[in-house]
Amino acid sequence: MDPNQLFAHALPLPRPWTVTSSTLEGKPKKLTLMVDLVEGTKSLPCSWCGKQSRIHDRRERRWRHLNF
Ligand SMILES: [Zn+2]
């Protein structure tokens, strides 16, 4: 299985979210995952009511997940 798909299942990330890259480097080892929307995604469900809303901007953000 592709490592990016493996991490997407482990998180777990619902579509249209997907892992686009994974790198393991440094001392101590740090795992960095890039998460993005599947190409062509035009809308996402509201996290409160579930209503579909068009995507109008995108920003790169970082957060720390629990250790794998
Ligand atoms: Zn809503």
N, CA, C, O and the ligand as a Tripos MOL2 file, in Angstrom:
@<TRIPOS>MOLECULE
protein
  273   271    69     0     0
PROTEIN
NO_CHARGES

@<TRIPOS>ATOM
      1 N           0.8470   -1.1930    0.0000 N.3       1 MET1
      2 CA          0.0000    0.0000    0.0000 C.3       1 MET1
      3 C           0.8860    1.2480    0.0000 C.2       1 MET1
      4 O           1.9240    1.2820    0.6610 O.2       1 MET1
      5 N           0.4740    2.2520   -0.7330 N.am      2 ASP2
      6 CA          1.1570    3.5380   -0.7940 C.3       2 ASP2
      7 C           1.2060    4.1330    0.6250 C.2       2 ASP2
      8 O           0.1730    4.1630    1.2950 O.2       2 ASP2
      9 N           2.3870    4.6130    1.1130 N.am      3 PRO3
     10 CA          2.4720    5.1680    2.4730 C.3       3 PRO3
     11 C           1.4910    6.3150    2.7110 C.2       3 PRO3
     12 O           0.9460    6.4300    3.8090 O.2       3 PRO3
     13 N           1.2550    7.1620    1.7140 N.am      4 ASN4
     14 CA          0.3150    8.2770    1.8940 C.3       4 ASN4
     15 C          -1.0980    7.7630    2.1420 C.2       4 ASN4
     16 O          -1.8230    8.3110    2.9730 O.2       4 ASN4
     17 N          -1.4930    6.7060    1.4210 N.am      5 GLN5
     18 CA         -2.8230    6.1120    1.6350 C.3       5 GLN5
     19 C          -2.9020    5.4820    3.0150 C.2       5 GLN5
     20 O          -3.9370    5.5560    3.6770 O.2       5 GLN5
     21 N          -1.8120    4.8630    3.4490 N.am      6 LEU6
     22 CA         -1.7680    4.2350    4.7710 C.3       6 LEU6
     23 C          -1.9920    5.2840    5.8620 C.2       6 LEU6
     24 O          -2.7750    5.0520    6.7830 O.2       6 LEU6
     25 N          -1.3200    6.4300    5.7740 N.am      7 PHE7
     26 CA         -1.4910    7.4940    6.7670 C.3       7 PHE7
     27 C          -2.8990    8.0860    6.7040 C.2       7 PHE7
     28 O          -3.4790    8.4090    7.7400 O.2       7 PHE7
     29 N          -3.4510    8.2300    5.5020 N.am      8 ALA8
     30 CA         -4.8240    8.7570    5.3590 C.3       8 ALA8
     31 C          -5.8120    7.8450    6.0820 C.2       8 ALA8
     32 O          -6.7700    8.3300    6.6830 O.2       8 ALA8
     33 N          -5.5900    6.5190    6.0320 N.am      9 HIS9
     34 CA         -6.4720    5.5770    6.7290 C.3       9 HIS9
     35 C          -6.2240    5.6120    8.2220 C.2       9 HIS9
     36 O          -7.1590    5.4600    9.0080 O.2       9 HIS9
     37 N          -4.9670    5.8120    8.6320 N.am     10 ALA10
     38 CA         -4.6160    5.7850   10.0520 C.3      10 ALA10
     39 C          -5.1450    7.0070   10.7970 C.2      10 ALA10
     40 O          -5.4160    6.9190   11.9950 O.2      10 ALA10
     41 N          -5.3000    8.1540   10.1130 N.am     11 LEU11
     42 CA         -5.6920    9.3820   10.8380 C.3      11 LEU11
     43 C          -7.0980    9.3600   11.4330 C.2      11 LEU11
     44 O          -7.1670    9.8110   12.5760 O.2      11 LEU11
     45 N          -8.1820    8.9440   10.9040 N.am     12 PRO12
     46 CA         -8.5350    8.6950    9.5090 C.3      12 PRO12
     47 C          -9.0500    9.9880    8.8580 C.2      12 PRO12
     48 O          -9.6920   10.8100    9.5110 O.2      12 PRO12
     49 N          -8.7590   10.1470    7.5800 N.am     13 LEU13
     50 CA         -9.1830   11.3320    6.8350 C.3      13 LEU13
     51 C         -10.3310   10.9770    5.9010 C.2      13 LEU13
     52 O         -10.1760   10.1080    5.0430 O.2      13 LEU13
     53 N         -11.4880   11.6340    6.0500 N.am     14 PRO14
     54 CA        -12.5870   11.3720    5.1130 C.3      14 PRO14
     55 C         -12.3260   12.0740    3.7880 C.2      14 PRO14
     56 O         -11.7400   13.1560    3.7790 O.2      14 PRO14
     57 N         -12.7450   11.4850    2.6630 N.am     15 ARG15
     58 CA        -12.6660   12.1850    1.3960 C.3      15 ARG15
     59 C         -13.5550   13.4130    1.4680 C.2      15 ARG15
     60 O         -14.6120   13.3520    2.0970 O.2      15 ARG15
     61 N         -13.1790   14.5190    0.8580 N.am     16 PRO16
     62 CA        -12.1540   14.6690   -0.1690 C.3      16 PRO16
     63 C         -10.7640   14.9680    0.3810 C.2      16 PRO16
     64 O          -9.8740   15.3090   -0.3980 O.2      16 PRO16
     65 N         -10.5340   14.8530    1.7160 N.am     17 TRP17
     66 CA         -9.1970   15.0740    2.2620 C.3      17 TRP17
     67 C          -8.3200   13.8800    1.9570 C.2      17 TRP17
     68 O          -8.7830   12.7400    1.9720 O.2      17 TRP17
     69 N          -7.0360   14.1460    1.6770 N.am     18 THR18
     70 CA         -6.1070   13.0740    1.3760 C.3      18 THR18
     71 C          -4.6910   13.4800    1.7820 C.2      18 THR18
     72 O          -4.3980   14.6720    1.8810 O.2      18 THR18
     73 N          -3.8220   12.5190    2.0130 N.am     19 VAL19
     74 CA         -2.4140   12.7800    2.3120 C.3      19 VAL19
     75 C          -1.6660   12.8250    0.9840 C.2      19 VAL19
     76 O          -1.7040   11.8690    0.2080 O.2      19 VAL19
     77 N          -0.9810   13.9520    0.7260 N.am     20 THR20
     78 CA         -0.2920   14.1040   -0.5590 C.3      20 THR20
     79 C           1.2060   13.8390   -0.4590 C.2      20 THR20
     80 O           1.8480   13.5750   -1.4750 O.2      20 THR20
     81 N           1.7850   13.9030    0.7620 N.am     21 SER21
     82 CA          3.1930   13.5390    0.9220 C.3      21 SER21
     83 C           3.4530   13.1830    2.3730 C.2      21 SER21
     84 O           2.7440   13.6320    3.2730 O.2      21 SER21
     85 N           4.4740   12.3730    2.5890 N.am     22 SER22
     86 CA          4.8790   11.9930    3.9460 C.3      22 SER22
     87 C           6.3950   11.9090    3.9780 C.2      22 SER22
     88 O           7.0070   11.2590    3.1300 O.2      22 SER22
     89 N           7.0070   12.5810    4.9760 N.am     23 THR23
     90 CA          8.4610   12.5430    5.1270 C.3      23 THR23
     91 C           8.8000   12.2540    6.5790 C.2      23 THR23
     92 O           8.1230   12.7190    7.4960 O.2      23 THR23
     93 N           9.8510   11.4830    6.7710 N.am     24 LEU24
     94 CA         10.3300   11.1530    8.1030 C.3      24 LEU24
     95 C          11.7950   11.5500    8.1490 C.2      24 LEU24
     96 O          12.6270   10.9680    7.4530 O.2      24 LEU24
     97 N          12.1150   12.5700    8.9950 N.am     25 GLU25
     98 CA         13.5000   13.0440    9.0280 C.3      25 GLU25
     99 C          13.8080   13.6950   10.3590 C.2      25 GLU25
    100 O          12.9080   13.9670   11.1550 O.2      25 GLU25
    101 N          15.1050   13.9490   10.6000 N.am     26 GLY26
    102 CA         15.5700   14.6370   11.7970 C.3      26 GLY26
    103 C          15.9160   13.6860   12.9210 C.2      26 GLY26
    104 O          15.7060   12.4760   12.8400 O.2      26 GLY26
    105 N          16.4650   14.2900   13.9910 N.am     27 LYS27
    106 CA         16.7930   13.5410   15.2010 C.3      27 LYS27
    107 C          16.3420   14.3430   16.3980 C.2      27 LYS27
    108 O          16.9570   15.3740   16.6680 O.2      27 LYS27
    109 N          15.3190   13.9580   17.1380 N.am     28 PRO28
    110 CA         14.5710   12.7180   16.9440 C.3      28 PRO28
    111 C          13.7270   12.7780   15.6720 C.2      28 PRO28
    112 O          13.4550   13.8580   15.1480 O.2      28 PRO28
    113 N          13.3210   11.6170   15.1860 N.am     29 LYS29
    114 CA         12.5600   11.5350   13.9360 C.3      29 LYS29
    115 C          11.2560   12.3160   14.0350 C.2      29 LYS29
    116 O          10.5260   12.2170   15.0210 O.2      29 LYS29
    117 N          10.9800   13.0960   12.9910 N.am     30 LYS30
    118 CA          9.7300   13.8500   12.9070 C.3      30 LYS30
    119 C           9.0050   13.4570   11.6290 C.2      30 LYS30
    120 O           9.5610   13.5360   10.5330 O.2      30 LYS30
    121 N           7.7620   13.0340   11.7850 N.am     31 LEU31
    122 CA          6.9330   12.6570   10.6420 C.3      31 LEU31
    123 C           6.1220   13.8770   10.2160 C.2      31 LEU31
    124 O           5.3800   14.4440   11.0180 O.2      31 LEU31
    125 N           6.2610   14.2790    8.9600 N.am     32 THR32
    126 CA          5.4980   15.4050    8.4230 C.3      32 THR32
    127 C           4.5960   14.8990    7.3120 C.2      32 THR32
    128 O           5.0550   14.2940    6.3430 O.2      32 THR32
    129 N           3.2990   15.1570    7.4690 N.am     33 LEU33
    130 CA          2.3140   14.7610    6.4540 C.3      33 LEU33
    131 C           1.7240   16.0090    5.8370 C.2      33 LEU33
    132 O           1.3590   16.9410    6.5550 O.2      33 LEU33
    133 N           1.6240   16.0440    4.5260 N.am     34 MET34
    134 CA          0.9230   17.1290    3.8290 C.3      34 MET34
    135 C          -0.4720   16.6120    3.5060 C.2      34 MET34
    136 O          -0.6300   15.5640    2.8800 O.2      34 MET34
    137 N          -1.4780   17.3600    3.9400 N.am     35 VAL35
    138 CA         -2.8740   16.9900    3.7170 C.3      35 VAL35
    139 C          -3.5020   18.0310    2.8060 C.2      35 VAL35
    140 O          -3.3240   19.2320    3.0130 O.2      35 VAL35
    141 N          -4.2310   17.5800    1.8070 N.am     36 ASP36
    142 CA         -4.8520   18.5010    0.8580 C.3      36 ASP36
    143 C          -6.1790   17.9040    0.4050 C.2      36 ASP36
    144 O          -6.5050   16.7600    0.7210 O.2      36 ASP36
    145 N          -6.9230   18.6910   -0.3310 N.am     37 LEU37
    146 CA         -8.1750   18.2140   -0.9080 C.3      37 LEU37
    147 C          -7.8980   17.5070   -2.2220 C.2      37 LEU37
    148 O          -6.9760   17.8790   -2.9480 O.2      37 LEU37
    149 N          -8.6880   16.4930   -2.5300 N.am     38 VAL38
    150 CA         -8.5880   15.8330   -3.8230 C.3      38 VAL38
    151 C          -8.8090   16.8910   -4.8990 C.2      38 VAL38
    152 O          -9.7100   17.7220   -4.7880 O.2      38 VAL38
    153 N          -7.9700   16.8530   -5.9540 N.am     39 GLU39
    154 CA         -8.0510   17.8420   -7.0230 C.3      39 GLU39
    155 C          -9.4620   17.9310   -7.5830 C.2      39 GLU39
    156 O         -10.1080   16.9140   -7.8330 O.2      39 GLU39
    157 N          -9.9270   19.1490   -7.7770 N.am     40 GLY40
    158 CA        -11.2480   19.3640   -8.3520 C.3      40 GLY40
    159 C         -12.3430   19.5520   -7.3070 C.2      40 GLY40
    160 O         -13.4950   19.8040   -7.6590 O.2      40 GLY40
    161 N         -11.9900   19.4310   -6.0030 N.am     41 THR41
    162 CA        -12.9840   19.6270   -4.9500 C.3      41 THR41
    163 C         -13.4300   21.0900   -4.9390 C.2      41 THR41
    164 O         -12.5980   21.9920   -4.8360 O.2      41 THR41
    165 N         -14.7300   21.3250   -5.0430 N.am     42 LYS42
    166 CA        -15.2530   22.6940   -5.1270 C.3      42 LYS42
    167 C         -15.9940   23.1160   -3.8550 C.2      42 LYS42
    168 O         -16.1940   24.3080   -3.6250 O.2      42 LYS42
    169 N         -16.4040   22.1440   -3.0230 N.am     43 SER43
    170 CA        -17.1630   22.4900   -1.8220 C.3      43 SER43
    171 C         -16.8630   21.4820   -0.7180 C.2      43 SER43
    172 O         -16.3810   20.3760   -0.9610 O.2      43 SER43
    173 N         -17.1730   21.9160    0.5200 N.am     44 LEU44
    174 CA        -16.9950   21.0620    1.7000 C.3      44 LEU44
    175 C         -18.2300   21.1910    2.5790 C.2      44 LEU44
    176 O         -18.9060   22.2190    2.5550 O.2      44 LEU44
    177 N         -18.5300   20.1480    3.3570 N.am     45 PRO45
    178 CA        -19.6690   20.2610    4.2740 C.3      45 PRO45
    179 C         -19.3130   21.1150    5.4840 C.2      45 PRO45
    180 O         -18.1920   21.0340    5.9870 O.2      45 PRO45
    181 N         -20.2490   21.9310    5.9570 N.am     46 CYS46
    182 CA        -20.0870   22.7240    7.1710 C.3      46 CYS46
    183 C         -19.8820   21.7490    8.3400 C.2      46 CYS46
    184 O         -20.5840   20.7440    8.4490 O.2      46 CYS46
    185 N         -18.9030   22.0610    9.2170 N.am     47 SER47
    186 CA        -18.6260   21.1560   10.3380 C.3      47 SER47
    187 C         -19.7290   21.1840   11.3970 C.2      47 SER47
    188 O         -19.7760   20.2980   12.2510 O.2      47 SER47
    189 N         -20.6230   22.1870   11.3610 N.am     48 TRP48
    190 CA        -21.7190   22.2790   12.3420 C.3      48 TRP48
    191 C         -23.0000   21.6500   11.8240 C.2      48 TRP48
    192 O         -23.5990   20.8040   12.4890 O.2      48 TRP48
    193 N         -23.4270   22.0740   10.6080 N.am     49 CYS49
    194 CA        -24.7440   21.6240   10.1230 C.3      49 CYS49
    195 C         -24.6640   20.6650    8.9320 C.2      49 CYS49
    196 O         -25.6780   20.0790    8.5530 O.2      49 CYS49
    197 N         -23.4900   20.4950    8.3400 N.am     50 GLY50
    198 CA        -23.3430   19.5590    7.2250 C.3      50 GLY50
    199 C         -23.6990   20.1330    5.8710 C.2      50 GLY50
    200 O         -23.5330   19.4520    4.8580 O.2      50 GLY50
    201 N         -24.1890   21.3820    5.8170 N.am     51 LYS51
    202 CA        -24.5630   21.9930    4.5360 C.3      51 LYS51
    203 C         -23.3200   22.1900    3.6730 C.2      51 LYS51
    204 O         -22.2920   22.6560    4.1640 O.2      51 LYS51
    205 N         -23.4090   21.8350    2.3810 N.am     52 GLN52
    206 CA        -22.2860   22.0210    1.4550 C.3      52 GLN52
    207 C         -22.0610   23.5010    1.2060 C.2      52 GLN52
    208 O         -23.0120   24.2410    0.9540 O.2      52 GLN52
    209 N         -20.7920   23.9450    1.2730 N.am     53 SER53
    210 CA        -20.4400   25.3430    1.0100 C.3      53 SER53
    211 C         -19.2450   25.3850    0.0710 C.2      53 SER53
    212 O         -18.3320   24.5660    0.1650 O.2      53 SER53
    213 N         -19.2680   26.3650   -0.8440 N.am     54 ARG54
    214 CA        -18.1690   26.5090   -1.7980 C.3      54 ARG54
    215 C         -16.8920   26.9230   -1.0720 C.2      54 ARG54
    216 O         -16.9380   27.6680   -0.0930 O.2      54 ARG54
    217 N         -15.7530   26.4340   -1.5590 N.am     55 ILE55
    218 CA        -14.4450   26.8180   -1.0240 C.3      55 ILE55
    219 C         -14.0840   28.1650   -1.6390 C.2      55 ILE55
    220 O         -14.1360   28.3260   -2.8590 O.2      55 ILE55
    221 N         -13.7120   29.1550   -0.7830 N.am     56 HIS56
    222 CA        -13.3860   30.4630   -1.3440 C.3      56 HIS56
    223 C         -11.9560   30.8890   -1.0470 C.2      56 HIS56
    224 O         -11.4980   31.8770   -1.6220 O.2      56 HIS56
    225 N         -11.2220   30.1880   -0.1700 N.am     57 ASP57
    226 CA         -9.8040   30.4980    0.0190 C.3      57 ASP57
    227 C          -9.1050   29.2690    0.5960 C.2      57 ASP57
    228 O          -9.7390   28.3300    1.0770 O.2      57 ASP57
    229 N          -7.7740   29.3110    0.5300 N.am     58 ARG58
    230 CA         -6.9690   28.1940    1.0320 C.3      58 ARG58
    231 C          -5.7280   28.7720    1.6910 C.2      58 ARG58
    232 O          -5.1270   29.7170    1.1800 O.2      58 ARG58
    233 N          -5.3450   28.1950    2.8390 N.am     59 ARG59
    234 CA         -4.1220   28.5840    3.5340 C.3      59 ARG59
    235 C          -3.4280   27.3460    4.0560 C.2      59 ARG59
    236 O          -4.0830   26.3830    4.4560 O.2      59 ARG59
    237 N          -2.0920   27.3660    4.0540 N.am     60 GLU60
    238 CA         -1.3430   26.2590    4.6410 C.3      60 GLU60
    239 C          -1.3070   26.4660    6.1490 C.2      60 GLU60
    240 O          -0.9940   27.5570    6.6260 O.2      60 GLU60
    241 N          -1.6230   25.4320    6.8850 N.am     61 ARG61
    242 CA         -1.6020   25.4910    8.3540 C.3      61 ARG61
    243 C          -0.8600   24.2820    8.8830 C.2      61 ARG61
    244 O          -0.7350   23.2670    8.1980 O.2      61 ARG61
    245 N          -0.3590   24.3980   10.1370 N.am     62 ARG62
    246 CA          0.3500   23.3000   10.7850 C.3      62 ARG62
    247 C          -0.3170   22.9860   12.1060 C.2      62 ARG62
    248 O          -0.7230   23.8910   12.8360 O.2      62 ARG62
    249 N          -0.4290   21.7310   12.4090 N.am     63 TRP63
    250 CA         -0.8600   21.3340   13.7410 C.3      63 TRP63
    251 C          -0.1390   20.0630   14.1310 C.2      63 TRP63
    252 O           0.3130   19.2870   13.2890 O.2      63 TRP63
    253 N          -0.0470   19.8750   15.4430 N.am     64 ARG64
    254 CA          0.6400   18.6930   15.9510 C.3      64 ARG64
    255 C          -0.3950   17.6500   16.2970 C.2      64 ARG64
    256 O          -1.3130   17.8960   17.0790 O.2      64 ARG64
    257 N          -0.2320   16.4680   15.6960 N.am     65 HIS65
    258 CA         -1.1270   15.3500   15.9500 C.3      65 HIS65
    259 C          -0.5430   14.4980   17.0690 C.2      65 HIS65
    260 O           0.6320   14.6330   17.4100 O.2      65 HIS65
    261 N          -1.3470   13.6400   17.6300 N.am     66 LEU66
    262 CA         -0.8240   12.6790   18.6040 C.3      66 LEU66
    263 C           0.2880   11.8610   17.9500 C.2      66 LEU66
    264 O           0.2860   11.6630   16.7350 O.2      66 LEU66
    265 N           1.2270   11.3910   18.7480 N.am     67 ASN67
    266 CA          2.3240   10.6040   18.1980 C.3      67 ASN67
    267 C           1.8270    9.3130   17.5580 C.2      67 ASN67
    268 O           0.9170    8.6610   18.0700 O.2      67 ASN67
    269 N           2.4370    8.9570   16.4340 N.am     68 PHE68
    270 CA          2.1480    7.6680   15.8020 C.3      68 PHE68
    271 C           2.9530    6.5880   16.4930 C.2      68 PHE68
    272 O           2.8640    5.4180   16.1210 O.2      68 PHE68
    273 ZN        -23.4450   25.2430    8.8820 Zn       69 ZN69
@<TRIPOS>BOND
     1     1     2 1
     2     2     3 1
     3     3     4 2
     4     3     5 am
     5     5     6 1
     6     6     7 1
     7     7     8 2
     8     7     9 am
     9     9    10 1
    10    10    11 1
    11    11    12 2
    12    11    13 am
    13    13    14 1
    14    14    15 1
    15    15    16 2
    16    15    17 am
    17    17    18 1
    18    18    19 1
    19    19    20 2
    20    19    21 am
    21    21    22 1
    22    22    23 1
    23    23    24 2
    24    23    25 am
    25    25    26 1
    26    26    27 1
    27    27    28 2
    28    27    29 am
    29    29    30 1
    30    30    31 1
    31    31    32 2
    32    31    33 am
    33    33    34 1
    34    34    35 1
    35    35    36 2
    36    35    37 am
    37    37    38 1
    38    38    39 1
    39    39    40 2
    40    39    41 am
    41    41    42 1
    42    42    43 1
    43    43    44 2
    44    43    45 am
    45    45    46 1
    46    46    47 1
    47    47    48 2
    48    47    49 am
    49    49    50 1
    50    50    51 1
    51    51    52 2
    52    51    53 am
    53    53    54 1
    54    54    55 1
    55    55    56 2
    56    55    57 am
    57    57    58 1
    58    58    59 1
    59    59    60 2
    60    59    61 am
    61    61    62 1
    62    62    63 1
    63    63    64 2
    64    63    65 am
    65    65    66 1
    66    66    67 1
    67    67    68 2
    68    67    69 am
    69    69    70 1
    70    70    71 1
    71    71    72 2
    72    71    73 am
    73    73    74 1
    74    74    75 1
    75    75    76 2
    76    75    77 am
    77    77    78 1
    78    78    79 1
    79    79    80 2
    80    79    81 am
    81    81    82 1
    82    82    83 1
    83    83    84 2
    84    83    85 am
    85    85    86 1
    86    86    87 1
    87    87    88 2
    88    87    89 am
    89    89    90 1
    90    90    91 1
    91    91    92 2
    92    91    93 am
    93    93    94 1
    94    94    95 1
    95    95    96 2
    96    95    97 am
    97    97    98 1
    98    98    99 1
    99    99   100 2
   100    99   101 am
   101   101   102 1
   102   102   103 1
   103   103   104 2
   104   103   105 am
   105   105   106 1
   106   106   107 1
   107   107   108 2
   108   107   109 am
   109   109   110 1
   110   110   111 1
   111   111   112 2
   112   111   113 am
   113   113   114 1
   114   114   115 1
   115   115   116 2
   116   115   117 am
   117   117   118 1
   118   118   119 1
   119   119   120 2
   120   119   121 am
   121   121   122 1
   122   122   123 1
   123   123   124 2
   124   123   125 am
   125   125   126 1
   126   126   127 1
   127   127   128 2
   128   127   129 am
   129   129   130 1
   130   130   131 1
   131   131   132 2
   132   131   133 am
   133   133   134 1
   134   134   135 1
   135   135   136 2
   136   135   137 am
   137   137   138 1
   138   138   139 1
   139   139   140 2
   140   139   141 am
   141   141   142 1
   142   142   143 1
   143   143   144 2
   144   143   145 am
   145   145   146 1
   146   146   147 1
   147   147   148 2
   148   147   149 am
   149   149   150 1
   150   150   151 1
   151   151   152 2
   152   151   153 am
   153   153   154 1
   154   154   155 1
   155   155   156 2
   156   155   157 am
   157   157   158 1
   158   158   159 1
   159   159   160 2
   160   159   161 am
   161   161   162 1
   162   162   163 1
   163   163   164 2
   164   163   165 am
   165   165   166 1
   166   166   167 1
   167   167   168 2
   168   167   169 am
   169   169   170 1
   170   170   171 1
   171   171   172 2
   172   171   173 am
   173   173   174 1
   174   174   175 1
   175   175   176 2
   176   175   177 am
   177   177   178 1
   178   178   179 1
   179   179   180 2
   180   179   181 am
   181   181   182 1
   182   182   183 1
   183   183   184 2
   184   183   185 am
   185   185   186 1
   186   186   187 1
   187   187   188 2
   188   187   189 am
   189   189   190 1
   190   190   191 1
   191   191   192 2
   192   191   193 am
   193   193   194 1
   194   194   195 1
   195   195   196 2
   196   195   197 am
   197   197   198 1
   198   198   199 1
   199   199   200 2
   200   199   201 am
   201   201   202 1
   202   202   203 1
   203   203   204 2
   204   203   205 am
   205   205   206 1
   206   206   207 1
   207   207   208 2
   208   207   209 am
   209   209   210 1
   210   210   211 1
   211   211   212 2
   212   211   213 am
   213   213   214 1
   214   214   215 1
   215   215   216 2
   216   215   217 am
   217   217   218 1
   218   218   219 1
   219   219   220 2
   220   219   221 am
   221   221   222 1
   222   222   223 1
   223   223   224 2
   224   223   225 am
   225   225   226 1
   226   226   227 1
   227   227   228 2
   228   227   229 am
   229   229   230 1
   230   230   231 1
   231   231   232 2
   232   231   233 am
   233   233   234 1
   234   234   235 1
   235   235   236 2
   236   235   237 am
   237   237   238 1
   238   238   239 1
   239   239   240 2
   240   239   241 am
   241   241   242 1
   242   242   243 1
   243   243   244 2
   244   243   245 am
   245   245   246 1
   246   246   247 1
   247   247   248 2
   248   247   249 am
   249   249   250 1
   250   250   251 1
   251   251   252 2
   252   251   253 am
   253   253   254 1
   254   254   255 1
   255   255   256 2
   256   255   257 am
   257   257   258 1
   258   258   259 1
   259   259   260 2
   260   259   261 am
   261   261   262 1
   262   262   263 1
   263   263   264 2
   264   263   265 am
   265   265   266 1
   266   266   267 1
   267   267   268 2
   268   267   269 am
   269   269   270 1
   270   270   271 1
   271   271   272 2
@<TRIPOS>SUBSTRUCTURE
     1 MET1         2 RESIDUE 1 A MET
     2 ASP2         6 RESIDUE 1 A ASP
     3 PRO3        10 RESIDUE 1 A PRO
     4 ASN4        14 RESIDUE 1 A ASN
     5 GLN5        18 RESIDUE 1 A GLN
     6 LEU6        22 RESIDUE 1 A LEU
     7 PHE7        26 RESIDUE 1 A PHE
     8 ALA8        30 RESIDUE 1 A ALA
     9 HIS9        34 RESIDUE 1 A HIS
    10 ALA10       38 RESIDUE 1 A ALA
    11 LEU11       42 RESIDUE 1 A LEU
    12 PRO12       46 RESIDUE 1 A PRO
    13 LEU13       50 RESIDUE 1 A LEU
    14 PRO14       54 RESIDUE 1 A PRO
    15 ARG15       58 RESIDUE 1 A ARG
    16 PRO16       62 RESIDUE 1 A PRO
    17 TRP17       66 RESIDUE 1 A TRP
    18 THR18       70 RESIDUE 1 A THR
    19 VAL19       74 RESIDUE 1 A VAL
    20 THR20       78 RESIDUE 1 A THR
    21 SER21       82 RESIDUE 1 A SER
    22 SER22       86 RESIDUE 1 A SER
    23 THR23       90 RESIDUE 1 A THR
    24 LEU24       94 RESIDUE 1 A LEU
    25 GLU25       98 RESIDUE 1 A GLU
    26 GLY26      102 RESIDUE 1 A GLY
    27 LYS27      106 RESIDUE 1 A LYS
    28 PRO28      110 RESIDUE 1 A PRO
    29 LYS29      114 RESIDUE 1 A LYS
    30 LYS30      118 RESIDUE 1 A LYS
    31 LEU31      122 RESIDUE 1 A LEU
    32 THR32      126 RESIDUE 1 A THR
    33 LEU33      130 RESIDUE 1 A LEU
    34 MET34      134 RESIDUE 1 A MET
    35 VAL35      138 RESIDUE 1 A VAL
    36 ASP36      142 RESIDUE 1 A ASP
    37 LEU37      146 RESIDUE 1 A LEU
    38 VAL38      150 RESIDUE 1 A VAL
    39 GLU39      154 RESIDUE 1 A GLU
    40 GLY40      158 RESIDUE 1 A GLY
    41 THR41      162 RESIDUE 1 A THR
    42 LYS42      166 RESIDUE 1 A LYS
    43 SER43      170 RESIDUE 1 A SER
    44 LEU44      174 RESIDUE 1 A LEU
    45 PRO45      178 RESIDUE 1 A PRO
    46 CYS46      182 RESIDUE 1 A CYS
    47 SER47      186 RESIDUE 1 A SER
    48 TRP48      190 RESIDUE 1 A TRP
    49 CYS49      194 RESIDUE 1 A CYS
    50 GLY50      198 RESIDUE 1 A GLY
    51 LYS51      202 RESIDUE 1 A LYS
    52 GLN52      206 RESIDUE 1 A GLN
    53 SER53      210 RESIDUE 1 A SER
    54 ARG54      214 RESIDUE 1 A ARG
    55 ILE55      218 RESIDUE 1 A ILE
    56 HIS56      222 RESIDUE 1 A HIS
    57 ASP57      226 RESIDUE 1 A ASP
    58 ARG58      230 RESIDUE 1 A ARG
    59 ARG59      234 RESIDUE 1 A ARG
    60 GLU60      238 RESIDUE 1 A GLU
    61 ARG61      242 RESIDUE 1 A ARG
    62 ARG62      246 RESIDUE 1 A ARG
    63 TRP63      250 RESIDUE 1 A TRP
    64 ARG64      254 RESIDUE 1 A ARG
    65 HIS65      258 RESIDUE 1 A HIS
    66 LEU66      262 RESIDUE 1 A LEU
    67 ASN67      266 RESIDUE 1 A ASN
    68 PHE68      270 RESIDUE 1 A PHE
    69 ZN69       273 GROUP 0 **** ****
